[in-house]
């Protein structure tokens, strides 16, 4: 009986996937190797690895899709991964691609429209317990698609993770530098050191069709709003998170967001 129920559920998911628009088109065949997946009719393909091949940053997966309308002005649609919302920007054709390093356990990916309503949501369970779990994750996102904003994290041994030095020798590090405005930028450690951590955010400059520049007049708003999320023991019964909203007013501004002891 259980087998027939699972078969019926799979058929229903397939029908629903064909009936919906291509809001979320990949990862093809689902994000995980076991449990619930979001099937598609596309051929399977390999996923790009993170630039940082350490711990939970190994096996980073791309989330790609297509919105009916391009989003380049506030309010933006949102991509919500495991409860962490980030503005979702697209190209002129409405396409987007965002990377995320999923840990084991229950994971979710949701696209919300500019009106805040859910457009599509996928919940899945990653059963691969050999994959290290992020014990500390720091996520930075911002709401101006011209802005080049950088996350900086200083670990207890004095090492400094940022765009020019993403990989630390203590096992922590940043994903690839996000230069096209959307974020998120992620810092993760699977075996964090004991001691004091510092989290900084920097409005480095702007990025446009002609490359990097420092013309503040291209900003969409006088103030850029950044959201920094700290997640501890992600996807476990001990999960705890803190969120901070930090305004950035001028290029070059460097702000200490949080000092915490782990």
Backbone as CSV, one residue per row, in Angstrom:
resi,resn,N_x,N_y,N_z,CA_x,CA_y,CA_z,C_x,C_y,C_z
1,UNK,0.822,-1.201,0.000,0.000,0.000,0.000,0.865,1.265,0.000
2,UNK,1.931,1.243,0.822,2.806,2.418,0.902,3.420,2.741,-0.450
3,UNK,3.796,1.672,-1.200,4.408,1.889,-2.502,3.444,2.590,-3.456
4,UNK,2.152,2.204,-3.426,1.160,2.820,-4.302,0.915,4.276,-3.919
5,UNK,0.940,4.574,-2.611,0.762,5.955,-2.157,1.903,6.826,-2.656
6,UNK,3.139,6.309,-2.528,4.301,7.074,-3.000,4.245,7.291,-4.506
7,UNK,3.799,6.249,-5.264,3.687,6.382,-6.706,2.667,7.441,-7.084
8,UNK,1.521,7.444,-6.393,0.486,8.436,-6.673,0.977,9.843,-6.369
9,UNK,1.742,9.990,-5.268,2.282,11.309,-4.909,3.265,11.791,-5.969
10,UNK,4.097,10.864,-6.481,5.063,11.245,-7.510,4.361,11.690,-8.783
11,UNK,3.288,10.980,-9.161,2.536,11.362,-10.348,1.886,12.725,-10.177
12,UNK,1.361,12.982,-8.979,0.731,14.271,-8.714,1.739,15.395,-8.815
13,UNK,2.943,15.191,-8.239,3.986,16.210,-8.328,4.376,16.474,-9.771
14,UNK,4.428,15.421,-10.585,4.779,15.579,-11.990,3.738,16.405,-12.724
15,UNK,2.460,16.142,-12.458,1.387,16.889,-13.110,1.431,18.354,-12.703
16,UNK,1.635,18.590,-11.396,1.692,19.968,-10.916,2.875,20.708,-11.525
17,UNK,4.015,20.027,-11.651,5.202,20.673,-12.219,4.959,21.080,-13.655
18,UNK,4.228,20.244,-14.419,3.966,20.591,-15.799,2.939,21.703,-15.919
19,UNK,2.032,21.788,-14.947,0.974,22.791,-15.007,1.472,24.175,-14.646
20,UNK,2.549,24.255,-13.813,3.023,25.551,-13.363,3.980,26.146,-14.392
21,UNK,4.197,27.469,-14.264,5.197,28.080,-15.127,6.582,27.709,-14.609
22,UNK,7.601,28.151,-15.309,8.951,27.738,-14.983,9.569,28.681,-13.953
23,UNK,8.868,28.837,-12.818,9.354,29.730,-11.787,10.670,29.243,-11.199
24,UNK,10.777,27.941,-11.007,11.985,27.353,-10.448,12.309,26.121,-11.289
25,UNK,13.338,26.179,-12.087,13.583,25.129,-13.080,14.727,24.192,-12.713
26,UNK,15.471,24.499,-11.715,16.599,23.653,-11.361,16.902,23.856,-9.884
27,UNK,17.607,22.979,-9.264,18.362,21.866,-9.786,17.500,20.781,-10.428
28,UNK,17.963,20.278,-11.552,17.231,19.274,-12.289,17.110,17.994,-11.479
29,UNK,15.880,17.480,-11.376,15.662,16.233,-10.668,15.715,16.357,-9.166
30,UNK,15.824,17.567,-8.637,15.826,17.741,-7.191,17.194,18.092,-6.658
31,UNK,17.223,18.549,-5.435,18.474,18.988,-4.826,19.180,17.875,-4.054
32,UNK,18.530,16.754,-3.865,19.075,15.732,-2.989,19.109,14.371,-3.662
33,UNK,19.781,13.448,-3.018,19.891,12.097,-3.565,18.858,11.160,-2.950
34,UNK,18.147,11.590,-1.939,17.152,10.729,-1.299,16.035,11.596,-0.749
35,UNK,14.867,11.018,-0.627,13.737,11.753,-0.071,12.965,12.491,-1.141
36,UNK,12.240,13.535,-0.745,11.397,14.282,-1.665,12.244,15.099,-2.628
37,UNK,11.842,15.131,-3.868,12.538,15.941,-4.857,11.528,16.667,-5.712
38,UNK,11.988,17.729,-6.336,11.150,18.460,-7.276,11.567,18.030,-8.676
39,UNK,10.852,17.126,-9.277,11.233,16.534,-10.553,11.047,17.531,-11.693
40,UNK,11.786,17.331,-12.762,11.577,18.095,-13.979,11.821,17.164,-15.154
41,UNK,11.468,17.595,-16.334,11.625,16.759,-17.509,12.964,16.979,-18.202
42,UNK,13.789,17.834,-17.622,15.077,18.095,-18.235,16.059,16.968,-17.908
43,UNK,17.092,16.862,-18.727,18.123,15.877,-18.479,18.933,16.270,-17.261
44,UNK,19.435,15.266,-16.553,20.254,15.531,-15.375,21.546,16.216,-15.793
45,UNK,22.080,17.031,-14.889,23.330,17.713,-15.184,24.123,17.881,-13.898
46,UNK,25.412,18.116,-14.043,26.250,18.288,-12.874,26.085,19.689,-12.311
47,UNK,26.241,19.807,-11.008,26.127,21.106,-10.362,27.521,21.665,-10.108
48,UNK,27.668,22.972,-10.201,28.994,23.554,-9.971,29.380,23.465,-8.506
49,UNK,30.650,23.265,-8.256,31.127,23.257,-6.882,31.434,24.680,-6.434
50,UNK,31.422,24.851,-5.137,31.777,26.147,-4.589,33.248,26.427,-4.847
51,UNK,33.592,27.702,-4.890,34.999,28.077,-4.982,35.752,27.680,-3.724
52,UNK,35.021,27.490,-2.634,35.615,27.069,-1.370,35.229,25.622,-1.151
53,UNK,36.185,24.712,-1.207,35.883,23.285,-1.098,36.152,22.822,0.327
54,UNK,35.378,23.357,1.263,35.554,23.005,2.659,34.198,22.791,3.311
55,UNK,34.097,21.717,4.088,32.918,21.496,4.918,31.628,21.588,4.164
56,UNK,30.691,22.347,4.720,29.357,22.451,4.133,29.361,23.213,2.831
57,UNK,30.470,23.848,2.482,30.527,24.564,1.214,30.858,23.623,0.057
58,UNK,31.144,22.373,0.392,31.307,21.369,-0.656,29.922,21.033,-1.209
59,UNK,29.831,20.780,-2.505,28.560,20.423,-3.150,27.556,21.562,-3.149
60,UNK,28.011,22.768,-3.378,27.089,23.889,-3.492,26.201,23.679,-4.718
61,UNK,24.921,23.953,-4.593,23.977,23.704,-5.684,23.411,25.026,-6.192
62,UNK,23.148,25.082,-7.490,22.560,26.273,-8.092,21.044,26.161,-8.101
63,UNK,20.376,27.252,-7.739,18.929,27.368,-7.837,18.654,28.317,-8.989
64,UNK,18.025,27.836,-10.030,17.784,28.673,-11.196,16.307,28.668,-11.538
65,UNK,15.881,29.664,-12.270,14.479,29.729,-12.669,14.204,30.935,-13.535
66,UNK,12.920,31.177,-13.729,12.491,32.242,-14.626,11.196,32.831,-14.094
67,UNK,11.185,34.152,-13.913,9.980,34.854,-13.492,9.305,35.475,-14.707
68,UNK,7.993,35.622,-14.615,7.239,36.163,-15.745,7.674,37.577,-16.078
69,UNK,8.097,38.337,-15.055,8.539,39.704,-15.269,9.915,39.897,-14.647
70,UNK,10.760,40.657,-15.320,12.072,40.969,-14.780,11.925,41.826,-13.524
71,UNK,12.828,41.633,-12.573,12.766,42.400,-11.325,14.056,43.189,-11.159
72,UNK,13.966,44.510,-11.341,15.139,45.354,-11.150,14.830,46.589,-10.314
73,UNK,13.639,46.631,-9.729,13.254,47.759,-8.884,12.523,47.246,-7.644
74,UNK,12.617,48.048,-6.578,11.871,47.717,-5.377,10.367,47.865,-5.613
75,UNK,9.541,47.056,-4.903,9.925,45.909,-4.075,10.308,44.718,-4.933
76,UNK,11.323,43.977,-4.496,11.807,42.837,-5.248,11.087,41.562,-4.814
77,UNK,10.972,40.590,-5.712,10.609,39.245,-5.251,11.678,38.750,-4.284
78,UNK,11.401,37.650,-3.596,12.362,37.117,-2.637,12.599,35.636,-2.880
79,UNK,13.835,35.232,-2.678,14.189,33.825,-2.643,14.440,33.482,-1.183
80,UNK,13.676,32.535,-0.661,13.765,32.172,0.758,14.304,30.740,0.843
81,UNK,15.516,30.597,1.339,16.142,29.285,1.472,16.300,28.975,2.956
82,UNK,15.633,27.917,3.390,15.671,27.525,4.805,15.306,28.688,5.731
83,UNK,14.312,29.471,5.292,13.836,30.582,6.105,14.646,31.842,5.989
84,UNK,15.691,31.854,5.143,16.549,33.024,5.001,16.160,33.787,3.734
85,UNK,15.484,34.934,3.851,15.037,35.671,2.660,16.126,36.566,2.094
86,UNK,16.253,36.580,0.771,17.149,37.507,0.087,16.421,38.065,-1.124
87,UNK,16.658,39.323,-1.480,16.034,39.877,-2.688,16.410,39.052,-3.907
88,UNK,15.451,38.863,-4.807,15.673,38.040,-5.992,15.684,38.939,-7.219
89,UNK,16.864,39.176,-7.764,17.003,39.978,-8.963,17.095,39.057,-10.169
90,UNK,16.718,39.570,-11.326,16.775,38.777,-12.547,17.472,39.580,-13.639
91,UNK,17.754,38.886,-14.752,18.241,39.612,-15.915,17.050,40.213,-16.653
92,UNK,17.294,40.804,-17.812,16.224,41.485,-18.548,15.121,40.533,-18.999
93,UNK,15.448,39.230,-19.070,14.456,38.237,-19.497,13.764,37.563,-18.321
94,UNK,14.086,37.970,-17.097,13.448,37.393,-15.921,14.138,36.163,-15.375
95,UNK,15.324,35.819,-15.868,16.020,34.633,-15.392,16.904,34.967,-14.190
96,UNK,17.071,33.966,-13.314,17.918,34.153,-12.138,18.681,32.859,-11.855
97,UNK,19.769,32.990,-11.118,20.565,31.848,-10.675,21.229,32.226,-9.362
98,UNK,20.976,31.428,-8.331,21.574,31.682,-7.026,22.132,30.384,-6.468
99,UNK,23.247,30.492,-5.760,23.906,29.303,-5.216,23.640,29.191,-3.722
100,UNK,23.608,27.953,-3.238,23.430,27.733,-1.804,24.061,26.396,-1.439
101,UNK,24.711,26.351,-0.293,25.335,25.122,0.194,24.401,24.473,1.203
102,UNK,23.677,23.463,0.759,22.710,22.801,1.629,23.400,21.812,2.556
103,UNK,22.945,21.775,3.804,23.399,20.761,4.734,22.430,19.599,4.759
104,UNK,22.725,18.587,5.552,21.829,17.451,5.674,20.601,17.852,6.481
105,UNK,19.571,17.004,6.417,18.335,17.294,7.129,17.297,17.943,6.239
106,UNK,16.315,18.589,6.831,15.209,19.193,6.104,15.610,20.542,5.539
107,UNK,15.349,20.752,4.238,15.672,22.003,3.558,14.459,22.481,2.774
108,UNK,14.376,23.774,2.547,13.269,24.325,1.773,13.763,25.462,0.892
109,UNK,13.127,25.589,-0.267,13.407,26.680,-1.206,12.061,27.253,-1.631
110,UNK,11.911,28.568,-1.506,10.641,29.215,-1.837,10.900,30.490,-2.625
111,UNK,10.074,30.736,-3.628,10.075,31.998,-4.356,8.818,32.765,-3.969
112,UNK,8.990,33.986,-3.519,7.868,34.857,-3.168,7.838,36.037,-4.124
113,UNK,6.637,36.422,-4.541,6.493,37.556,-5.435,6.757,38.867,-4.725
114,UNK,6.768,39.953,-5.488,6.993,41.278,-4.905,5.905,41.650,-3.912
115,UNK,4.724,41.000,-4.038,3.633,41.263,-3.102,3.730,40.432,-1.831
116,UNK,4.781,39.616,-1.721,4.984,38.803,-0.528,4.308,37.448,-0.562
117,UNK,3.528,37.173,-1.597,2.819,35.896,-1.683,3.733,34.812,-2.261
118,UNK,3.548,33.592,-1.773,4.360,32.475,-2.232,3.996,32.107,-3.664
119,UNK,5.002,31.999,-4.525,4.806,31.610,-5.920,5.068,30.120,-6.092
120,UNK,6.142,29.633,-5.497,6.453,28.219,-5.541,7.342,27.870,-4.362
121,UNK,7.110,26.679,-3.774,7.888,26.237,-2.629,8.181,24.751,-2.759
122,UNK,9.416,24.385,-2.475,9.837,22.990,-2.504,10.477,22.653,-1.169
123,UNK,10.014,21.587,-0.550,10.590,21.094,0.703,11.222,19.738,0.415
124,UNK,12.447,19.527,0.867,13.073,18.235,0.636,13.963,17.870,1.813
125,UNK,14.287,16.592,1.883,15.109,16.079,2.972,16.400,15.515,2.404
126,UNK,17.507,16.063,2.872,18.818,15.575,2.459,19.267,14.518,3.460
127,UNK,19.299,13.276,3.002,19.570,12.154,3.902,21.047,11.817,4.018
128,UNK,21.894,12.500,3.305,23.315,12.200,3.325,23.944,12.765,4.596
129,UNK,24.064,11.926,5.624,24.595,12.367,6.913,26.115,12.493,6.906
130,UNK,26.752,12.067,5.824,28.201,12.230,5.744,28.583,13.667,5.395
131,UNK,27.605,14.442,4.944,27.881,15.834,4.590,27.989,16.668,5.866
132,UNK,29.090,17.364,6.075,29.232,18.178,7.291,28.126,19.224,7.389
133,UNK,27.699,19.475,8.608,26.613,20.422,8.837,27.184,21.780,9.224
134,UNK,26.665,22.871,8.647,27.133,24.195,9.082,26.751,24.446,10.542
135,UNK,27.730,24.677,11.371,27.459,25.011,12.775,27.299,26.522,12.914
136,UNK,28.079,27.277,12.142,27.916,28.734,12.054,27.723,29.089,10.589
137,UNK,26.652,29.810,10.299,26.432,30.350,8.956,26.092,31.828,9.103
138,UNK,26.760,32.677,8.325,26.464,34.111,8.300,26.059,34.466,6.877
139,UNK,24.885,35.087,6.728,24.336,35.411,5.414,24.136,36.920,5.324
140,UNK,24.603,37.510,4.244,24.414,38.942,4.007,23.686,39.146,2.688
141,UNK,22.651,39.974,2.690,21.904,40.309,1.477,21.531,41.780,1.546
142,UNK,21.253,42.371,0.372,20.946,43.799,0.333,19.956,44.072,-0.783
143,UNK,19.400,45.298,-0.786,18.255,45.575,-1.659,18.547,46.627,-2.728
144,UNK,19.752,46.614,-3.269,20.082,47.482,-4.390,20.916,46.677,-5.375
145,UNK,20.395,46.486,-6.582,21.089,45.607,-7.523,22.262,46.272,-8.230
146,UNK,22.562,47.524,-7.887,23.771,48.175,-8.391,24.921,48.086,-7.385
147,UNK,24.598,47.768,-6.153,25.580,47.875,-5.079,26.477,46.650,-5.002
148,UNK,27.750,46.884,-4.755,28.709,45.827,-4.482,29.021,45.883,-2.994
149,UNK,28.367,45.000,-2.244,28.482,44.959,-0.786,29.228,43.688,-0.405
150,UNK,30.112,43.799,0.572,30.961,42.661,0.951,30.781,42.311,2.424
151,UNK,30.740,41.004,2.674,30.706,40.467,4.027,32.129,40.192,4.484
152,UNK,32.427,40.571,5.723,33.731,40.302,6.332,33.499,39.593,7.662
153,UNK,34.252,38.530,7.912,34.161,37.805,9.179,35.572,37.584,9.712
154,UNK,35.770,37.938,10.985,37.047,37.708,11.664,36.834,36.603,12.688
155,UNK,37.634,35.545,12.622,37.488,34.385,13.499,38.373,34.532,14.734
156,UNK,38.165,33.699,15.762,38.897,33.877,17.022,40.420,33.840,16.900
157,UNK,40.946,33.144,15.883,42.401,33.097,15.726,42.949,34.265,14.924
158,UNK,42.089,35.265,14.641,42.540,36.469,13.951,42.480,36.403,12.443
159,UNK,42.024,35.287,11.874,41.913,35.206,10.419,40.720,36.009,9.929
160,UNK,40.855,36.566,8.724,39.871,37.506,8.192,39.376,36.978,6.852
161,UNK,38.105,36.580,6.795,37.496,36.090,5.555,36.781,37.243,4.867
162,UNK,37.159,37.509,3.613,36.473,38.509,2.798,36.770,38.182,1.348
163,UNK,36.316,39.017,0.423,36.352,38.669,-0.996,37.745,38.351,-1.519
164,UNK,38.776,39.022,-1.001,40.137,38.785,-1.485,40.830,37.644,-0.754
165,UNK,40.214,37.149,0.333,40.799,36.049,1.106,39.664,35.168,1.619
166,UNK,38.996,34.438,0.707,37.788,33.714,1.094,38.030,32.446,1.889
167,UNK,39.143,31.753,1.685,39.379,30.458,2.326,40.307,30.612,3.515
168,UNK,39.851,30.177,4.689,40.660,30.241,5.897,41.265,28.872,6.184
169,UNK,42.399,28.850,6.857,43.059,27.586,7.174,42.376,26.850,8.317
170,UNK,41.459,27.513,9.027,40.750,26.864,10.138,39.474,26.153,9.683
171,UNK,39.246,26.064,8.357,38.077,25.346,7.846,36.900,26.226,7.515
172,UNK,36.938,27.488,7.870,35.853,28.400,7.522,36.125,29.100,6.212
173,UNK,35.121,29.786,5.708,35.345,30.530,4.484,34.076,31.044,3.869
174,UNK,34.257,31.870,2.852,33.159,32.468,2.112,32.944,31.738,0.803
175,UNK,31.675,31.741,0.335,31.403,31.335,-1.030,32.009,32.365,-1.979
176,UNK,31.869,32.125,-3.273,32.385,33.058,-4.250,31.821,34.456,-4.065
177,UNK,32.628,35.455,-4.339,32.233,36.849,-4.184,31.044,37.168,-5.088
178,UNK,29.997,37.760,-4.518,28.828,38.157,-5.283,29.023,39.578,-5.780
179,UNK,29.134,39.753,-7.105,29.460,41.069,-7.641,28.314,41.695,-8.420
180,UNK,27.216,40.970,-8.606,26.148,41.504,-9.447,24.984,42.060,-8.642
181,UNK,25.203,42.335,-7.368,24.196,43.044,-6.609,23.257,42.244,-5.747
182,UNK,22.926,41.013,-6.076,21.849,40.391,-5.334,22.224,39.808,-3.990
183,UNK,23.454,39.392,-3.808,23.713,38.550,-2.664,22.992,37.213,-2.897
184,UNK,22.974,36.308,-1.958,23.634,36.481,-0.662,25.113,36.136,-0.712
185,UNK,25.840,36.685,0.264,27.185,36.215,0.535,27.117,35.366,1.795
186,UNK,27.788,34.215,1.769,27.706,33.243,2.853,29.072,32.964,3.449
187,UNK,29.142,32.983,4.773,30.306,32.485,5.506,29.854,31.278,6.306
188,UNK,30.674,30.203,6.303,30.300,28.997,7.034,31.490,28.352,7.707
189,UNK,31.215,27.720,8.854,32.187,26.865,9.523,31.449,25.633,10.030
190,UNK,32.034,24.461,9.799,31.415,23.222,10.281,32.001,22.776,11.605
191,UNK,33.199,23.225,11.932,33.839,22.904,13.207,34.430,24.192,13.766
192,UNK,33.565,25.092,14.226,34.039,26.422,14.625,34.926,26.395,15.863
193,UNK,35.843,27.331,15.884,36.695,27.522,17.037,35.916,28.200,18.158
194,UNK,36.369,27.971,19.360,35.800,28.676,20.509,36.453,30.043,20.624
195,UNK,35.631,31.044,20.881,36.174,32.375,21.026,35.264,33.433,20.438
196,UNK,35.837,34.600,20.172,35.073,35.769,19.751,35.144,35.913,18.225
197,UNK,33.983,36.127,17.614,33.865,36.355,16.179,33.378,37.780,15.937
198,UNK,33.816,38.374,14.839,33.345,39.693,14.423,32.725,39.591,13.031
199,UNK,31.570,40.223,12.837,30.887,40.251,11.551,30.783,41.705,11.104
200,UNK,31.330,42.004,9.926,31.335,43.349,9.365,30.634,43.353,8.018
201,UNK,30.123,44.519,7.622,29.550,44.700,6.286,30.151,45.968,5.683
202,UNK,30.507,45.896,4.394,31.182,47.000,3.733,30.503,47.333,2.406
203,UNK,30.158,48.625,2.226,29.648,49.093,0.940,30.867,49.473,0.114
204,UNK,31.339,48.526,-0.707,32.596,48.701,-1.429,32.462,49.634,-2.611
205,UNK,31.383,49.524,-3.353,31.188,50.342,-4.547,29.977,49.859,-5.318
206,UNK,29.955,50.123,-6.593,28.837,49.712,-7.450,29.344,48.874,-8.617
207,UNK,28.428,48.135,-9.215,28.771,47.288,-10.348,27.705,47.454,-11.414
208,UNK,28.130,47.789,-12.645,27.179,47.991,-13.731,27.676,47.372,-15.011
209,UNK,27.045,47.738,-16.101,27.382,47.158,-17.401,28.821,47.461,-17.813
210,UNK,29.372,48.553,-17.306,30.748,48.922,-17.642,31.749,48.451,-16.596
211,UNK,31.292,47.675,-15.611,32.179,47.156,-14.581,32.033,47.906,-13.265
212,UNK,33.064,47.844,-12.428,33.025,48.509,-11.124,33.109,50.022,-11.285
213,UNK,32.393,50.729,-10.430,32.500,52.180,-10.401,32.071,52.669,-9.020
214,UNK,32.261,53.960,-8.795,32.004,54.519,-7.473,31.069,55.731,-7.559
215,UNK,30.146,55.666,-8.498,29.160,56.735,-8.697,27.931,56.416,-7.859
216,UNK,27.766,57.127,-6.759,26.656,56.836,-5.854,25.308,57.262,-6.432
217,UNK,25.311,58.056,-7.481,24.038,58.511,-8.061,23.271,57.375,-8.730
218,UNK,23.930,56.235,-8.966,23.237,55.106,-9.601,22.407,54.305,-8.609
219,UNK,22.515,54.623,-7.336,21.731,53.900,-6.341,20.248,54.127,-6.563
220,UNK,19.453,53.113,-6.279,18.009,53.220,-6.440,17.369,53.994,-5.292
221,UNK,18.002,53.962,-4.121,17.490,54.653,-2.953,18.641,55.344,-2.236
222,UNK,18.353,56.395,-1.462,19.430,57.075,-0.731,20.139,56.168,0.256
223,UNK,19.411,55.184,0.782,19.985,54.272,1.770,19.810,52.839,1.279
224,UNK,20.883,52.065,1.314,20.825,50.637,0.991,20.562,49.874,2.280
225,UNK,19.607,48.998,2.249,19.275,48.193,3.427,19.908,46.819,3.293
226,UNK,20.735,46.472,4.257,21.354,45.146,4.277,20.763,44.338,5.425
227,UNK,20.579,43.048,5.177,20.093,42.140,6.216,21.160,41.075,6.445
228,UNK,21.625,40.985,7.673,22.645,40.003,8.035,22.007,38.999,8.983
229,UNK,22.093,37.729,8.643,21.491,36.656,9.427,22.576,35.734,9.945
230,UNK,22.560,35.480,11.241,23.450,34.514,11.874,22.636,33.269,12.206
231,UNK,23.089,32.119,11.720,22.403,30.855,11.980,23.383,29.918,12.673
232,UNK,22.981,29.398,13.830,23.812,28.484,14.589,23.159,27.096,14.605
233,UNK,23.949,26.059,14.385,23.479,24.669,14.399,22.298,24.477,13.445
234,UNK,22.498,24.898,12.197,21.437,24.853,11.191,20.913,23.431,10.987
235,UNK,19.583,23.319,10.804,18.908,22.053,10.526,19.055,21.029,11.645
236,UNK,19.162,21.508,12.867,19.201,20.620,14.023,18.199,21.147,15.059
237,UNK,17.852,20.331,16.069,16.953,20.825,17.126,17.525,22.005,17.893
238,UNK,18.825,22.240,17.778,19.470,23.348,18.494,19.544,24.612,17.649
239,UNK,18.927,24.623,16.474,19.060,25.786,15.586,18.609,27.065,16.277
240,UNK,19.413,28.095,16.086,19.117,29.427,16.631,19.589,30.446,15.619
241,UNK,18.833,31.536,15.453,19.223,32.548,14.484,19.020,33.946,15.037
242,UNK,19.824,34.858,14.529,19.708,36.278,14.851,19.743,37.054,13.547
243,UNK,18.943,38.121,13.456,18.908,38.935,12.244,19.156,40.398,12.591
244,UNK,19.895,41.076,11.703,20.220,42.481,11.901,19.991,43.223,10.591
245,UNK,19.359,44.373,10.668,19.158,45.234,9.507,20.065,46.447,9.666
246,UNK,20.959,46.626,8.674,21.967,47.685,8.771,21.846,48.602,7.554
247,UNK,21.663,49.914,7.754,21.630,50.841,6.615,23.037,51.202,6.157
248,UNK,23.211,51.312,4.848,24.473,51.769,4.276,24.189,53.038,3.483
249,UNK,24.868,54.108,3.824,24.547,55.425,3.256,25.547,55.914,2.222
250,UNK,26.776,55.430,2.269,27.781,55.961,1.345,28.823,54.899,1.029
251,UNK,29.417,54.991,-0.162,30.458,54.069,-0.587,31.651,54.168,0.356
252,UNK,32.177,53.036,0.727,33.301,52.981,1.649,32.895,52.723,3.077
253,UNK,31.606,52.820,3.371,31.142,52.636,4.740,31.377,51.203,5.202
254,UNK,32.039,51.038,6.343,32.337,49.742,6.946,31.708,49.710,8.330
255,UNK,30.823,48.742,8.566,30.038,48.713,9.801,30.235,47.390,10.528
256,UNK,30.535,47.463,11.817,30.565,46.277,12.662,29.133,45.888,12.992
257,UNK,28.708,44.732,12.508,27.325,44.292,12.690,27.135,43.589,14.022
258,UNK,28.075,42.675,14.347,27.883,41.861,15.543,29.214,41.277,15.981
259,UNK,29.443,41.299,17.277,30.511,40.544,17.905,29.872,39.485,18.777
260,UNK,30.222,38.220,18.561,29.615,37.167,19.372,30.673,36.156,19.804
261,UNK,30.379,35.465,20.895,31.262,34.440,21.426,30.635,33.084,21.215
262,UNK,31.387,32.182,20.650,30.879,30.843,20.425,31.601,29.877,21.368
